[in-house]
Amino acid sequence: MNESKITVVDRVGEHHDIIWQSDQSLMEAIRDNDLPVLAACGGSASCATCHVYLDPKIVQQLNPRSDDEQELVSETESFREDQSRLSCQIGYDENLSGLMLTLAPEE
């Protein structure tokens, strides 16, 4: 199984280095490392409780948001067009090793 080290900045600005395993979505990696991501829908893109901010250059490398994801993140007060993604919609990619992301504010 492949894995990558990533850094998550929580809602109070603390940095957490975690391991993202190839059988996990980004949301699962964050949640399974006991970081405060509710992930209420379990990864089905029907809530926005796993909303994160990514570097705009990384966002451009990912598959575009689905219509459901776009609707969910764009309706949040903390939406950022060039940075907002639902972490449940991002699958493991070894090219994302070293990724730094920030948890969006809870709504």
SVG drawing of the C-alpha trace seen along z (x, -y; Angstrom):
<svg xmlns="http://www.w3.org/2000/svg" viewBox="-27 -34 33 36">
<polyline fill="none" stroke="black" stroke-width="0.4" points="0.0,0.0 1.3,-3.4 1.2,-6.4 2.1,-10.0 2.8,-12.5 0.6,-15.6 0.1,-18.6 -3.3,-19.7 -3.7,-23.1 -6.6,-23.0 -9.0,-25.8 -6.8,-27.3 -3.7,-27.3 -1.9,-24.3 -0.1,-22.1 -0.5,-18.3 1.6,-16.0 -0.4,-12.9 -0.1,-9.9 -2.5,-9.5 -2.9,-5.9 -3.7,-4.9 -7.0,-3.3 -8.3,-6.5 -10.0,-9.6 -8.4,-12.8 -11.4,-13.2 -10.8,-9.7 -7.1,-10.5 -8.1,-13.6 -10.9,-12.0 -8.9,-8.8 -6.1,-11.0 -8.6,-12.5 -8.7,-15.9 -12.0,-17.9 -13.8,-17.0 -17.4,-15.9 -17.8,-14.2 -21.5,-13.8 -22.5,-12.2 -19.6,-9.7 -18.1,-10.9 -21.1,-10.9 -20.8,-14.7 -24.1,-15.5 -22.9,-17.9 -20.0,-20.3 -18.6,-19.3 -15.3,-18.1 -14.6,-21.5 -11.0,-22.3 -8.8,-24.9 -6.0,-23.8 -3.4,-25.8 -5.0,-27.1 -2.2,-25.4 -3.2,-22.0 -6.9,-22.7 -6.1,-23.2 -4.3,-19.8 -7.4,-17.9 -10.4,-16.8 -13.0,-19.6 -15.7,-19.8 -18.8,-17.8 -22.1,-19.7 -23.0,-18.4 -19.6,-19.5 -19.8,-22.9 -23.3,-23.5 -22.3,-22.4 -19.1,-24.4 -20.4,-27.5 -23.3,-27.8 -20.9,-28.0 -20.1,-31.4 -16.4,-30.5 -16.3,-29.5 -13.2,-30.4 -13.5,-29.8 -9.9,-29.0 -9.3,-27.0 -12.5,-25.3 -12.9,-21.5 -14.7,-18.7 -12.0,-16.5 -14.2,-13.4 -14.1,-14.0 -10.3,-13.8 -8.8,-10.4 -5.3,-9.4 -2.7,-10.6 1.0,-10.1 1.7,-13.3 0.0,-15.1 2.6,-13.9 3.7,-16.8 0.3,-18.5 -0.6,-21.2 -4.3,-22.0 -6.4,-24.0 -9.7,-23.0 -12.4,-25.5 -14.4,-27.1 -17.3,-25.1 -20.7,-26.5"/>
</svg>
